[in-house]
Amino acid sequence: MNKLKKIIGIKISEKWVAVLAMIGMLGLLAPIFRLALYAVPYYDDYLHVKFARGFLREYGGFSGWLEGVLYTVKSQYYAWQGTFSTQFIVSASPIILDDKYYSYAVVAVLIIFVISVMAFVLMTTKRLLNISTGARWIMAVVVTMSLIELIYTAQQGIYWYNGEVHYTLMHGLFLLMVAVAVEILYVKSNRVALILSVPMAILGIIVAGSNFVTILQGLLVLLTIVGLGILCKNKKVYFLIVPTCVYALGFYFNVIAPGNDKRGQNFQGYGAVKSILYSFKSAGEQFFEFTGLIMVVIMLLLLPVVWNAVINMEYKFRLPG
């Protein structure tokens, strides 16, 4: 009985829980990466690299490859849609050289996504919540693995390079851009804030050339962050103006692409404004289809970590609810 009490009375520190969470994440990622090695290119993958492949064979070298990739971006921009950065990445697929390199590209994108989401959670929880390092790592692992394990379709979101870049990668880079924006507001040095504005602007260019859902989220979030910076009279907000303007400009060029109208003719839709309004209705209807009870369970399991973080915070909420 005494031994049982000792076993039950064992307390594991937050640090060790974080270590175990990291080990668990690596264990969950291992089979996903292993399966990714069996990924093979499909129709759209070949469609996007045909010009780059042709230019490479015709002219050879890096210049021939780059000319082919840019030609693809231009043709897609005028004939199909304005997602210029996505088109650049998918048309630069390593299958230009050989199909055997396809799986490595799939794995590389997945690694970038994991790093981006982890960085987003770690950076924002540090600056906005100021919680312990252990709790931050636990939350980062849970959020990252939830996005991967509960993805609506792993076949298209992880193992198909075209879909993986178009949605998974761009969503990860969007989160990373937001994290950098928050970091700029909190760093003490103006010099560091100025330096961080450069990668934020680069990320802004990339994200602004992605799918409509991501670019609209990006614009709303950045404008909110800038607005809160102004409202709180944070002088670092000035370092967000240029990257945000760069993003807005990329957003504009994405939306006005001639290819968007031509693509729209192939689908029966409601128009831009009505489609956005209907998207909220669809989100409510399909919430449990994309999320499900498993996410509720995960949130409940994470509740002790969040609770412990909140009660130890120095910041006092005016409206606790």
TILO-74369 format. One record per residue (C-alpha): residue number from 1; residue in three letters; x, y, z. Coordinates in steps of 0.001 Angstrom, whole numbers, plus 524288, in hexadecimal, padded with zeros to 5 digits. Layout:
R|NUM|ALA|X|Y|Z
...
This chain:
R|1|MET|80000|80000|80000
R|2|ASN|80AE3|80956|8036B
R|3|LYS|8117C|80632|7F67D
R|4|LEU|804CC|80910|7EF5C
R|5|LYS|803B9|81642|7F608
R|6|LYS|8118E|81958|7F214
R|7|ILE|80EAD|815E0|7E3F0
R|8|ILE|8022C|81DF7|7E3AD
R|9|GLY|808EE|8291E|7EAA7
R|10|ILE|81394|82A42|7E052
R|11|LYS|81365|8379A|7DA16
R|12|ILE|8191A|83957|7CC8B
R|13|SER|81E7A|846DA|7C9F3
R|14|GLU|8196B|84EEB|7BEAF
R|15|LYS|826D9|84E14|7B881
R|16|TRP|8264D|83F3E|7B7BA
R|17|VAL|81876|83F84|7B26F
R|18|ALA|81D76|84869|7A799
R|19|VAL|8289E|83EFA|7A4C2
R|20|LEU|81F25|83380|7A449
R|21|ALA|8163F|83B69|79B4E
R|22|MET|8218D|83DE5|791F3
R|23|ILE|8252E|82F81|791F5
R|24|GLY|816FA|82C22|78F77
R|25|MET|8166D|835B1|7841E
R|26|LEU|8227A|82FB1|77DDB
R|27|GLY|81C4B|82255|77F8D
R|28|LEU|80FD4|826DF|778CB
R|29|LEU|81739|82DC0|76DE3
R|30|ALA|81FE6|82209|76AD9
R|31|PRO|8157F|819CD|763C8
R|32|ILE|81053|825EF|75CD0
R|33|PHE|81DD3|828E8|7576A
R|34|ARG|81FAA|81A8D|75436
R|35|LEU|81311|81A2C|74C5B
R|36|ALA|816F3|826D1|74587
R|37|LEU|82241|81F92|73F2B
R|38|TYR|81821|817FD|73745
R|39|ALA|811AF|8244E|731EB
R|40|VAL|81134|8250C|7231D
R|41|PRO|80DE0|8306A|719FE
R|42|TYR|80055|831D8|71444
R|43|TYR|7F9BB|83976|70945
R|44|ASP|7FB3C|8478B|70E20
R|45|ASP|8094D|8451B|71242
R|46|TYR|80D14|84233|70432
R|47|LEU|8049B|84D35|6FEF5
R|48|HIS|80BAF|85783|70709
R|49|VAL|81973|85332|7037B
R|50|LYS|817CE|8511F|6F4EF
R|51|PHE|81CDA|85E9E|6F11A
R|52|ALA|82814|85E6E|6FAD1
R|53|ARG|82BCB|850E8|6F5FD
R|54|GLY|82B37|85555|6E7E1
R|55|PHE|8333E|861A6|6EA2B
R|56|LEU|83D40|859E4|6F1F0
R|57|ARG|83F02|8502D|6E6EF
R|58|GLU|83F86|85AF1|6DCC3
R|59|TYR|848AC|86493|6E363
R|60|GLY|84E51|85CEB|6EECB
R|61|GLY|853CA|86204|6FBA7
R|62|PHE|84DBB|86A4D|70633
R|63|SER|849AD|87523|6FCD8
R|64|GLY|841F1|86BB3|6F468
R|65|TRP|83B44|865FA|70059
R|66|LEU|837F5|87366|705E8
R|67|GLU|832C6|87858|6F8EA
R|68|GLY|829E2|86C87|6F7F7
R|69|VAL|824CF|86E5C|705D7
R|70|LEU|8220B|87CD9|703AC
R|71|TYR|81B49|879C7|6F6CE
R|72|THR|81266|8705A|6FE23
R|73|VAL|80F24|87AB6|70854
R|74|LYS|80C09|884A3|6FDC2
R|75|SER|8039D|87B76|6F5A4
R|76|GLN|7FC07|876D6|70196
R|77|TYR|7FA39|884DE|70636
R|78|TYR|7F3A0|888AA|6F97C
R|79|ALA|7ECBC|87BDC|6F692
R|80|TRP|7E8D2|87588|70376
R|81|GLN|7EADF|87CC0|7107D
R|82|GLY|7F31B|886F0|71785
R|83|THR|7FA0B|87E0B|72130
R|84|PHE|80775|88224|71C5D
R|85|SER|80FF9|87D39|72798
R|86|THR|80924|8700C|72837
R|87|GLN|80AAD|86E94|7198D
R|88|PHE|81922|871B7|71AC1
R|89|ILE|81B60|86741|7251C
R|90|VAL|81365|85C74|71EB7
R|91|SER|8197B|85F03|7115F
R|92|ALA|826F7|85E31|717A2
R|93|SER|8241A|85037|71BEA
R|94|PRO|83009|84746|71BB0
R|95|ILE|828EC|83E1C|71253
R|96|ILE|82E39|84758|707FB
R|97|LEU|83AAB|83F72|70983
R|98|ASP|834EE|8321B|70CD0
R|99|ASP|828AB|82C57|712F1
R|100|LYS|830E6|82581|71D38
R|101|TYR|83317|8329B|7241D
R|102|TYR|8248D|8350E|725E9
R|103|SER|82373|82EF3|73371
R|104|TYR|82EB0|83720|73896
R|105|ALA|8274A|84381|734FB
R|106|VAL|81B50|83E6F|73C2B
R|107|VAL|82376|83BD0|74859
R|108|ALA|82A3D|8491A|74771
R|109|VAL|81D37|85066|7470A
R|110|LEU|81836|848A2|752B8
R|111|ILE|8246D|84C08|75A86
R|112|ILE|822C6|85A7D|7575D
R|113|PHE|8148F|859C2|75B9C
R|114|VAL|81813|85368|768A3
R|115|ILE|8229F|85D93|76B4E
R|116|SER|81988|868D0|76792
R|117|VAL|80E58|86485|77060
R|118|MET|8177E|86174|77BB0
R|119|ALA|81DE7|86ED4|77A4F
R|120|PHE|8109B|87581|779BD
R|121|VAL|80BD4|86F5F|7866C
R|122|LEU|818CC|870FE|78D95
R|123|MET|81A7F|87F45|789BA
R|124|THR|80C87|883CF|78BCC
R|125|THR|80A9D|87CD8|798DD
R|126|LYS|8175A|88295|79DB6
R|127|ARG|813E8|89083|799F4
R|128|LEU|8053B|890B3|79C01
R|129|LEU|803DA|88789|7A7A4
R|130|ASN|81197|887B1|7AD5F
R|131|ILE|80FFF|879BD|7B1FB
R|132|SER|81A98|8701B|7B5DF
R|133|THR|82371|869D9|7ABCB
R|134|GLY|81E68|85C3D|7AECD
R|135|ALA|8102E|8600A|7AD07
R|136|ARG|81368|866E8|7A03F
R|137|TRP|819F1|85AC2|79AAF
R|138|ILE|80EA8|8520F|79EFD
R|139|MET|804CD|85B10|79866
R|140|ALA|80D36|85BF3|78C22
R|141|VAL|80DEC|84D2C|78AF5
R|142|VAL|7FF4E|84B5D|78D12
R|143|VAL|7FB78|855DE|7833B
R|144|THR|8052F|8512B|778F0
R|145|MET|80192|842E2|779DE
R|146|SER|7F302|84612|77A38
R|147|LEU|7F444|84D43|76D48
R|148|ILE|7FB96|841D5|76749
R|149|GLU|7F4A2|8360B|76D17
R|150|LEU|7E6F9|83BCD|76B81
R|151|ILE|7E8FC|84129|75DD1
R|152|TYR|7DCAB|83F6B|755B5
R|153|THR|7E388|837CE|74AF8
R|154|ALA|7F1AF|833B8|74CD6
R|155|GLN|7F201|82E9E|73F03
R|156|GLN|7F0A1|83C4B|7396C
R|157|GLY|7F594|84499|744C3
R|158|ILE|80227|83D25|74789
R|159|TYR|8057B|83328|73D21
R|160|TRP|801CC|83AD7|730EA
R|161|TYR|80C12|8454C|72E96
R|162|ASN|802F7|84E66|7273A
R|163|GLY|7F868|84E70|731B9
R|164|GLU|8027D|84E3E|73CA9
R|165|VAL|808DF|85AB5|7379D
R|166|HIS|7FC36|86171|7340C
R|167|TYR|7F5C7|85FEC|74155
R|168|THR|7FE2E|8597B|74BC9
R|169|LEU|80B03|86097|74946
R|170|MET|804A6|86DCE|74710
R|171|HIS|7FCA4|86CB7|7537D
R|172|GLY|80906|869B2|75B23
R|173|LEU|81032|87552|7553F
R|174|PHE|80464|87DEB|75835
R|175|LEU|80558|87A21|76699
R|176|LEU|813FE|87CAC|76677
R|177|MET|811BC|88A30|76095
R|178|VAL|80808|88D4B|76B6E
R|179|ALA|811C0|888B9|775B5
R|180|VAL|81C44|891C3|7703A
R|181|ALA|8128F|89D16|77039
R|182|VAL|80F97|89ACC|77E9E
R|183|GLU|81E19|8999C|781A8
R|184|ILE|820B5|8A6D7|77B52
R|185|LEU|81723|8AD5A|784A7
R|186|TYR|81DB5|8A770|79093
R|187|VAL|82C4E|8A864|78DF8
R|188|LYS|83310|8B363|7954E
R|189|SER|83CF6|8B712|78AE1
R|190|ASN|838CF|8BF1B|77F16
R|191|ARG|8440E|8B91E|777AB
R|192|VAL|83F00|8AB51|77A1D
R|193|ALA|83146|8AFA9|77655
R|194|LEU|83690|8B537|76995
R|195|ILE|83E0A|8A8AB|766B4
R|196|LEU|831E9|8A062|76972
R|197|SER|829CA|8A8B9|76033
R|198|VAL|831D6|8A34F|754CD
R|199|PRO|82E3F|894CF|7568B
R|200|MET|82062|89914|75994
R|201|ALA|81FA9|8A03B|74C89
R|202|ILE|82561|89458|7457F
R|203|LEU|81B7B|88B68|74C0C
R|204|GLY|81103|89553|74877
R|205|ILE|81483|8947A|73A05
R|206|ILE|813FB|885A5|73A81
R|207|VAL|8073F|884B1|74228
R|208|ALA|800A5|88F4D|73A04
R|209|GLY|80285|886CD|72E08
R|210|SER|7FB66|87B24|733CE
R|211|ASN|7ED33|87698|73427
R|212|PHE|7E223|88021|736DB
R|213|VAL|7DEA1|87AD4|7444C
R|214|THR|7EC7A|87C7F|7494E
R|215|ILE|7EEBE|889F7|7436B
R|216|LEU|7E1E1|88F27|748D3
R|217|GLN|7E52B|889EC|7565B
R|218|GLY|7F2AD|88FF6|75544
R|219|LEU|7ED68|89D53|751C9
R|220|LEU|7E368|89D60|75CCF
R|221|VAL|7ED32|898B6|766FD
R|222|LEU|7F7D6|8A257|762FA
R|223|LEU|7EE54|8ADC8|762FB
R|224|THR|7E9A5|8A984|77079
R|225|ILE|7F78B|8A8D7|775C0
R|226|VAL|7FADE|8B62D|7700D
R|227|GLY|7EE2C|8BBBA|77581
R|228|LEU|7F0FC|8B664|78319
R|229|GLY|7FED6|8BBC2|78251
R|230|ILE|7F993|8C947|77F4D
R|231|LEU|7EF0B|8C81F|789CA
R|232|CYS|7F929|8C445|7940A
R|233|LYS|8023C|8CF20|78F5B
R|234|ASN|80D17|8C561|78CA8
R|235|LYS|81770|8CC96|784D2
R|236|LYS|81C6C|8BFD7|77EFA
R|237|VAL|8101D|8BFA9|776A6
R|238|TYR|81735|8C87E|76CFD
R|239|PHE|81FD9|8BCF6|76976
R|240|LEU|813A5|8B566|76562
R|241|ILE|80EEA|8BF8A|75BB1
R|242|VAL|81802|8BC43|7505F
R|243|PRO|8167F|8AD55|75162
R|244|THR|807BD|8AEF0|75289
R|245|CYS|80771|8B7C9|74696
R|246|VAL|80FB6|8ADD6|73F35
R|247|TYR|805F8|8A359|742FA
R|248|ALA|7FA61|8ABD5|73F0F
R|249|LEU|800BA|8AE73|731D8
R|250|GLY|802D2|89FE6|72FAB
R|251|PHE|7F4BC|89D85|733CD
R|252|TYR|7F043|8A780|729C0
R|253|PHE|7F7FC|8A163|71E92
R|254|ASN|7F2FD|893F2|7225B
R|255|VAL|7E4BF|89828|72238
R|256|ILE|7E529|8A00D|71580
R|257|ALA|7EBDA|8953F|70DA3
R|258|PRO|7E52B|893AA|70056
R|259|GLY|7E581|884FF|70252
R|260|ASN|7DC00|885E7|70DB0
R|261|ASP|7D0FB|88A39|704B4
R|262|LYS|7D44E|87FC5|6FAC0
R|263|ARG|7D4A9|87560|70546
R|264|GLY|7C7D6|87A56|70AD3
R|265|GLN|7C140|877B5|6FDC9
R|266|ASN|7C3CC|86933|6FFEF
R|267|PHE|7BC27|86907|70CAE
R|268|GLN|7AE84|86CC7|710E8
R|269|GLY|7B02A|8764C|71C25
R|270|TYR|7AA07|8819D|72379
R|271|GLY|7B424|88C2D|7213D
R|272|ALA|7BEAC|890EB|72A93
R|273|VAL|7B6B3|897B1|73549
R|274|LYS|7ABBD|88DAE|735AC
R|275|SER|7B58A|88278|735A1
R|276|ILE|7BC96|88822|7417C
R|277|LEU|7AFBD|889A0|748DC
R|278|TYR|7ABA3|87BD1|7455E
R|279|SER|7B8E3|876C3|749F7
R|280|PHE|7B537|87A20|75801
R|281|LYS|7A892|87278|75673
R|282|SER|7B005|866D7|750F1
R|283|ALA|7BA06|867AD|75BE9
R|284|GLY|7AF43|8664C|765F7
R|285|GLU|7A8D8|85B04|75ECF
R|286|GLN|7B58F|85394|75CC6
R|287|PHE|7BC00|856BB|769CD
R|288|PHE|7BADD|8490D|76F8E
R|289|GLU|7BE0A|842A9|76290
R|290|PHE|7CB5C|84930|76276
R|291|THR|7CD96|849A1|77124
R|292|GLY|7C5D8|83F16|777FB
R|293|LEU|7C52A|83AF5|7862F
R|294|ILE|7D378|83701|7864F
R|295|MET|7D752|84566|78635
R|296|VAL|7CE9B|847DD|791F8
R|297|VAL|7D565|83CB3|7991B
R|298|ILE|7E2C2|84251|795A9
R|299|MET|7DEC1|84FB8|79ABB
R|300|LEU|7DA11|849B6|7A789
R|301|LEU|7E6E3|84259|7A91C
R|302|LEU|7EE34|84F02|7A6B7
R|303|LEU|7E5CA|85685|7B06A
R|304|PRO|7EE83|853CC|7BC6F
R|305|VAL|7FA46|85976|7B542
R|306|VAL|7F2A7|8657C|7B0F2
R|307|TRP|7ECAE|8673C|7BE86
R|308|ASN|7F9E8|86663|7C521
R|309|ALA|7FF48|8703F|7BB71
R|310|VAL|7F42F|879F4|7BD6D
R|311|ILE|7F42B|879E0|7CC59
R|312|ASN|802C7|87CD5|7CC6E
R|313|MET|801CA|88835|7C2F2
R|314|GLU|80540|895C6|7C77B
R|315|TYR|7FBB4|89BD7|7BDD9
R|316|LYS|7EE3B|89E12|7C3AA
R|317|PHE|7E2D4|89D15|7BA59
R|318|ARG|7D8CB|8A7DC|7BB9D
R|319|LEU|7CE46|89EAF|7B6AB
R|320|PRO|7D1B0|890E4|7BB72
R|321|GLY|7C69B|88AC2|7B3AF
